[in-house]
Amino acid sequence: MKNSKRFLAAILTAALTTGMTACSSGGGEADTEGLEGKEISIMTPYLSSVTTNQMVEYLQNGLENEGAEVTVIDTANDFSALASRIEDVVTAQTDGIILVSADPTQLENQLQEAFDAGIPVFGCDSGYIEGMETNATSDNYQMGELITDYLFHDLMGGEGTVISLTHRPHPGVVKRCEAFDDMIAKEDNIELITEQHIPAEQPINDAQDTVENLLLSNPEKGSITAIWCGWDEPAIGATQACMEAGRDEILVVGVDGNEQAVTLIKEGTNLKATVAQNFEGMADIVLEQMKTLYTGGETEKGELYAEASLITPENAE
């Protein structure tokens, strides 16, 4: 049985993305040896995202420091491919799956196969469905409230026009968008000009192109008061578009605490605020919960939050 599992893993490794290590052997049963020798599959559709890449690196380094063997699987924004890869690692009997920035509701059938096989599934900045161990994330709705309140009241003074740049397939971004939706519905003197979906593959470039077109259709200074962005990369693209067009009156905000975004805030550009997520803290939560499980303990089911903080020109470092 062990040899057949190794053989399956070898076949799988040849078929998966380059740079991966083999993932086999296990079935996810808890023991007292911790993560030593465990074969863990980190899976995401968004490795090109700066913040997703950070989380994957934190997780991979932490797991390897504990003696685990790690496979990183990226499907380049393709959820169908991600579903197929989950089936592959389940067949190869991986010891555990970590979904990073991936909505589990789009993968329920494949994840059920993992649950049925006794393979534990963790989330890192993903959603949570019944059967998973835990999902470590920020309170995305609260972050949406935090950045929206700062924009509407501290920056805009309760009036003006706003554009929103969103990506609602992402489970975290959609909660921030829901907070924005709920809050703007209560504002009598703030008008939403348009909501624009920004793809995840090249969000800075796509946001810059989108905002350039919107600036052309709203050429007068003051016609756009602010641009609300569901995460920092479109905020960076929006800022670049505003700067190149000489539209220094437009306020831009984002979410994540991306290093480039923080630099733009410090430099006094259009980008005025972001909410810094604690991505290392999320990874630490996942690692701690995995160690608990693999040493015979019980994980905390549901969503566990790493604290986030508002970054403005006054406190940007």
C-alpha positions in Angstrom: 0.0 0.0 0.0 2.8 2.4 0.9 4.6 1.7 -2.4 1.4 2.3 -4.4 0.9 5.6 -2.7 4.5 6.7 -3.5 3.8 5.7 -7.1 0.7 7.7 -7.3 2.5 10.7 -5.8 5.2 10.4 -8.5 2.7 10.4 -11.3 0.9 13.4 -9.7 4.1 15.4 -9.3 5.0 15.0 -13.0 1.6 16.4 -13.9 1.4 19.4 -11.6 3.0 22.8 -11.8 6.7 23.1 -11.8 8.5 23.8 -8.6 6.3 21.5 -6.5 7.4 18.7 -4.3 5.6 15.4 -4.2 2.4 15.1 -2.2 1.4 11.6 -1.1 1.1 9.4 1.9 -1.2 10.0 4.6 -5.0 10.4 4.8 -4.6 13.1 7.5 -4.8 11.1 10.7 -3.6 12.8 13.8 -0.5 11.5 15.6 1.9 12.6 18.3 4.8 13.4 15.9 3.4 16.7 14.8 4.1 17.9 11.3 7.4 16.0 10.9 7.2 14.1 7.6 3.7 15.2 6.8 3.0 16.0 3.2 0.9 19.2 2.9 -0.7 20.7 -0.2 -0.9 24.5 -0.3 -3.4 25.4 -3.0 -4.5 28.7 -4.5 -5.7 30.3 -7.7 -4.0 33.6 -7.0 -0.3 33.1 -6.4 0.4 36.1 -8.7 -1.2 38.4 -6.0 1.4 40.0 -3.8 -0.4 39.3 -0.6 -1.4 35.7 -1.5 2.2 35.0 -2.4 3.2 36.4 1.0 0.8 34.0 2.8 2.0 31.1 0.8 5.6 31.9 1.7 4.9 32.2 5.4 3.0 28.9 5.4 5.6 27.0 3.3 8.5 28.3 5.5 6.6 27.5 8.7 5.7 24.0 7.6 9.1 23.2 6.3 10.7 24.4 9.6 8.4 21.9 11.3 9.7 19.1 9.1 6.8 18.9 6.7 7.1 18.3 2.9 5.2 21.0 1.0 3.6 21.1 -2.4 2.5 24.6 -3.7 -0.2 24.4 -6.4 -1.2 27.6 -8.2 -3.9 27.5 -10.9 -3.6 31.1 -12.2 -7.1 32.2 -11.5 -8.7 29.0 -12.9 -11.1 27.5 -10.3 -11.9 24.5 -12.6 -8.2 23.6 -12.6 -8.1 24.1 -8.8 -11.0 21.7 -8.4 -9.2 19.2 -10.5 -6.0 19.6 -8.5 -7.8 19.0 -5.2 -9.1 15.7 -6.7 -5.5 14.9 -7.6 -4.0 15.5 -4.1 -6.9 13.6 -2.5 -6.2 10.6 -4.8 -2.5 10.9 -3.8 -3.5 10.9 -0.2 -2.0 14.1 0.9 -1.8 14.6 4.7 -3.5 18.0 4.6 -4.8 20.8 2.4 -4.5 24.5 2.9 -6.6 26.7 0.7 -5.2 30.2 0.3 -7.4 33.0 -0.9 -9.8 30.5 -2.4 -13.6 30.4 -1.9 -14.5 26.9 -0.7 -18.1 27.2 -1.7 -16.9 27.0 -5.3 -15.1 23.7 -4.5 -17.6 21.9 -2.3 -17.7 18.6 -4.2 -14.0 18.3 -4.3 -13.5 19.3 -0.7 -16.2 16.7 0.3 -13.9 14.1 -1.3 -11.1 15.3 1.0 -13.4 15.2 4.1 -14.6 11.7 3.2 -10.9 10.6 2.9 -10.1 11.9 6.3 -7.9 14.7 4.9 -8.0 17.9 7.0 -8.6 21.1 5.1 -7.6 24.5 6.4 -8.1 28.0 5.0 -5.9 31.0 5.0 -7.7 34.2 4.0 -10.4 32.0 2.4 -14.0 31.2 3.4 -15.2 28.4 5.6 -17.6 25.6 5.0 -18.7 22.8 7.2 -16.1 20.0 7.3 -13.1 22.3 7.2 -10.9 22.6 10.3 -10.6 26.4 10.4 -10.1 29.4 8.3 -7.6 32.1 9.4 -8.5 35.5 8.0 -9.2 39.1 8.9 -12.7 40.2 9.7 -13.2 41.4 6.2 -16.6 43.0 6.8 -15.2 45.0 9.7 -12.2 46.1 7.5 -14.6 47.2 4.8 -16.5 49.3 7.4 -13.2 50.7 8.7 -11.9 51.9 5.4 -15.3 53.1 4.1 -16.0 55.1 7.2 -12.6 56.8 7.0 -13.2 57.6 3.3 -16.8 58.8 3.6 -16.4 60.8 6.8 -12.8 61.7 7.5 -11.7 62.3 3.8 -14.9 63.2 1.9 -16.8 64.9 4.7 -20.0 63.0 4.0 -20.5 64.2 0.5 -19.3 63.7 -3.1 -19.1 61.0 -5.7 -17.3 57.7 -5.6 -16.2 54.9 -7.9 -15.7 51.3 -6.5 -13.2 48.8 -7.9 -14.1 45.3 -6.8 -13.5 41.6 -7.3 -16.5 39.9 -5.8 -15.4 36.3 -6.6 -12.8 36.6 -3.8 -14.4 35.7 -0.4 -12.6 38.4 1.5 -13.1 41.2 -1.0 -16.8 40.4 -1.3 -17.3 41.0 2.4 -15.5 44.3 2.2 -17.8 45.1 -0.8 -20.9 44.2 1.2 -19.8 46.6 4.0 -19.3 49.3 1.3 -22.8 48.5 -0.1 -24.4 48.7 3.3 -22.7 52.0 4.2 -23.3 53.9 1.0 -26.9 53.0 1.1 -27.2 55.1 4.3 -25.4 58.1 2.7 -27.8 60.7 1.2 -25.0 63.0 -0.1 -22.6 60.4 -1.5 -23.3 59.1 -5.0 -21.8 55.9 -6.5 -20.8 56.7 -10.1 -20.0 53.1 -11.1 -18.7 49.8 -9.8 -16.0 48.2 -11.9 -14.9 44.5 -11.6 -11.1 44.2 -11.7 -9.6 40.8 -12.7 -7.1 39.2 -10.4 -4.4 38.4 -12.9 -3.0 41.9 -13.5 -5.0 44.1 -11.1 -2.6 47.1 -11.1 -2.5 47.4 -14.9 -6.2 46.6 -15.3 -7.2 49.1 -12.7 -5.0 51.8 -14.2 -6.6 51.2 -17.6 -10.1 51.2 -16.1 -9.6 54.5 -14.2 -7.9 56.2 -17.2 -11.1 55.5 -19.2 -13.3 56.8 -16.3 -11.2 59.9 -16.0 -11.8 60.6 -19.8 -15.5 60.2 -19.3 -15.4 62.5 -16.2 -12.9 65.1 -17.3 -13.8 68.0 -15.0 -11.9 68.3 -11.7 -14.3 67.6 -8.9 -16.5 65.3 -11.0 -15.0 62.3 -9.1 -14.4 62.8 -5.4 -13.0 59.3 -4.5 -12.1 55.8 -5.7 -12.8 53.0 -3.2 -10.8 49.8 -3.9 -11.5 46.3 -2.5 -7.8 45.7 -2.2 -4.5 47.5 -2.6 -3.4 46.5 -6.1 -6.3 48.2 -7.9 -5.7 51.2 -5.5 -2.1 51.4 -6.8 -3.3 51.3 -10.4 -6.0 53.9 -9.7 -3.4 56.1 -8.1 -1.1 55.8 -11.0 -3.9 56.8 -13.4 -4.8 59.8 -11.3 -1.2 61.0 -11.0 -0.5 60.7 -14.7 -3.7 62.6 -15.5 -2.9 65.4 -13.0 -6.1 64.6 -11.0 -4.6 65.2 -7.6 -8.0 66.0 -6.1 -9.2 62.4 -6.3 -9.0 60.4 -3.1 -8.1 56.7 -3.3 -8.3 54.0 -0.6 -7.6 50.3 -0.5 -7.2 47.3 1.8 -4.3 45.0 2.6 -1.3 47.1 3.8 0.6 46.2 0.6 4.2 47.7 0.9 3.9 49.7 -2.3 0.5 51.1 -1.2 2.0 52.2 2.1 4.9 53.9 0.3 2.4 55.8 -1.9 0.5 56.9 1.2 3.8 58.2 2.8 4.7 60.0 -0.4 1.5 62.1 -0.3 -0.1 60.7 -3.5 -3.8 60.2 -4.2 -3.7 57.0 -2.1 -4.7 58.2 1.3 -5.4 55.0 3.4 -5.4 51.3 3.5 -6.2 48.6 6.1 -3.2 46.5 6.9 -4.0 42.8 7.2 -1.8 40.6 9.4 -1.0 38.0 6.8 1.9 36.5 8.9 -0.6 36.3 11.8 -3.0 34.4 9.6 -0.3 31.9 8.6 0.7 31.5 12.3 -2.9 30.7 13.2 -3.1 28.0 10.5 0.3 26.5 11.5 -0.7 26.5 15.2 -4.1 24.8 14.4 -2.3 22.2 12.2 0.2 21.4 15.0 -2.7 21.0 17.4 -4.4 18.6 15.1 -1.4 16.5 14.2 -0.4 16.1 17.9 -3.8 14.7 18.7 -5.7 17.8 19.8 -8.8 19.5 18.5 -8.8 22.5 16.2 -11.0 25.5 16.7 -13.7 25.1 14.0 -14.9 28.2 12.0 -13.1 31.5 11.3 -10.3 32.8 13.4 -9.3 36.4 13.0 -5.9 38.1 12.8 -6.2 41.7 13.9 -6.0 44.4 11.1 -5.2 48.1 11.5 -5.9 51.4 9.6 -2.9 53.0 7.9 -3.1 56.8 7.1 -0.5 59.4 6.3 -0.3 60.1 10.0 0.8 56.6 11.0 2.3 55.1 7.8 5.8 53.6 8.5 
